[in-house]
Amino acid sequence: MVVPVHSDAFAEKLLSWFGANRRAMPWRETKDPYMIWLSEVMLQQTQVDTVIPYYQRFIEVFPDPESLSKAPEDDVLKLWEGLGYYRRCHHFIAAVRDVCADYGGRIPDDPHIFRRLPGVGDYTTAAVMSIAYGHVLPVVDGNVIRVITRIYRIADDTTKTKTRMLIRDMMAALIPSDSPGDFNQAVMELGALVCTPKKPLCGECPLNDLCRAFQHRDISLYPFSPKKMKIPQYPVGLALIMKDGRFLIQKRPSKGHLAGLWELPGGKAEGDESAETAMLRKCREELGLTVEVCGMAAQASHVYSHFKIHVSVFSCTVGAQREKDLKHQPFMWITPSDIPSYAFPAVNLKLFQTIFPSVM
Ligand code: SF4
């Protein structure tokens, strides 16, 4: 292990910089562990500017664990709509329900208990426990990895658990016991504002006299990770089945990708299938419905963390089978003006903007 040097100087310089440069964020105005936890969940894979309005709307409707634990899941998903990564929302609801059932609605002030809640990992535990309760636990996220590997010239593969554990140990040697929450936030803030992936602002960095990569002029070598694999792209076919001014939507299963959201029927192509064939198959398998294609209604692309999709929406009419034959998944016939009442994945909303421009 590379032993951190100047740990007092490191923390002192960093905290003084953070005091003068920290961005205003609503969750930084509170010590309420529920709100800090919510912000950490929303911030996973998501930019601060995107999260702020979602966070504010969420705490307005669900200001405490009890109000959230009693809410129907559809209402919570509607507030989350567009923020993506819906699995974290399902986990958060489940974890808050556990907190209400087992701990009287008080977020446990014990990292081991908190870590056992659904969806809570090492990062969330360290962030919430240090910021809300002052536990001396270091965080490790992408910003921390970048800052620490540059300052200590760590050239190991940062996708490996061993390297992340080394970085966590180094952070543990640096974190001051009297302000662990501010220290964690300060390292992440430095990574977000100064020690950025491209063109870091080393001239303005409070740690440049401690930074080994800056002194060796080889910053671009850190952090090291093997070249990323190209992510696959899948064709997706969806059906716009109109009847008497209404169209059909179905509810996704309660587990897995985009769980519990509503969507146009259809799905991902398998093997050599075209988007149209996939849509026809999915309508049969999931709704027991035969449809006939009249034309193309809209197309859009969307990028998820591990794959991309190219979606084609086909205008359809119901074929030989009648509506009473619909089966398998919950479904609804809705009008375009009903769209805001249901939670849809972002790509469906993008498609609705093309198909129903007057209501979106
Ligand atoms: S000196 Fe440059 S590379 Fe080093 S921590 Fe500061 S911004 Fe990052």
Boltz pocket constraint, residues with backbone or C-beta under 6 A from the ligand:
constraints:
  - pocket:
      binder: B
      contacts: [[A, 146], [A, 147], [A, 150], [A, 151], [A, 194], [A, 195], [A, 196], [A, 200], [A, 201], [A, 202], [A, 203], [A, 205], [A, 206], [A, 207], [A, 208], [A, 211], [A, 212], [A, 213], [A, 214], [A, 219]]
      max_distance: 6.0
